[in-house]
């Protein structure tokens, strides 16, 4: 069974600061992918970034980067230069290669203060 | 291009009634997923369709839940004899399985309230 743990139910950050959202995972599968999604108050889940378990480099997408530490089983999301529009719920998820379903964590509610 | 669409956006129904929720995936996406998001359970996988293969129904919580996908495109999730614990947001996602991560693109969801 796979499991995602997000230990920060809520975070408050000042605008323009960088923020790190924590995610640890548990899996016995040798090959898997890690995903981050953003869910604003409108409710839609927005895909942000993906990291494969065999990828040598940490994934980056614009202001988003994924700090992947395989030995620690962590896949933290880093948002640089935070903006007011970053305020949302953020979900970390895992999927085994060849499997279909995403397993989500409980999420972190991020609030950016002006 | 158009994203995943779902209808209705909100549905209020009485306990015991049947409901149908609809999902239109992104054109060309062969994989379609249903998830449920509720306060107590977080985001849960329900069912997965891929092309003409038999669906993966392993996440359906009871036999009151069923889903079909017609013509490899539109999907309908049906809940029979609704219960109050069925109240949740039902999210549909699709994927083209061509990206490295096979990332799933989600629709806006249907908020179901059972009174």
Interface residues (C-beta under 8 A of the other chain):
Chain A: X33 X35 X37 X42 X43 X44 X45 X46 X47 X50 X52 X91 X93 X95 X100 X101 X102 X103 X104 X105 X106 X107
Chain B: X31 X33 X35 X42 X43 X45 X48 X50 X56 X58 X59 X89 X91 X93 X99 X100 X101 X102 X103 X104 X105 X106 X107 X108 X109 X111
